[in-house]
Amino acid sequence: MENTSSPEWFFSADLAELLRKDLMPYLMITVIGKRARQLADGEKALAIPANGSRKAADVAAAEIYEGKLMIRPRRKRTDEQAKEILKI
């Protein structure tokens, strides 16, 4: 499962499998928490839990189980572009 050759192997990992097998719980908590905040802020739900719950955390977990979420690395802001090296 783990590919230690790349430090960012989890960007291509199957989140549903990680959640089902209870692997990387802190990553899963972070993913569910961030998605729950997005849902609370008004984003549209991509999945509905089987038990019909409308709680943001339950909806986020259902989205992971159904394979509708992926994690991606952050993009750099435009003001964080590589700057010229200072030469003294």
Salt bridges, closest charged atoms under 4 A:
GLU17 OE2 - LYS21 NZ 3.17
GLU43 OE1 - ARG35 NH1 2.99
GLU63 OE1 - ARG35 NE 2.69
GLU66 OE1 - LYS68 NZ 3.87
ASP79 OD1 - ARG77 NE 3.74
GLU80 OE2 - ARG77 NH2 2.90
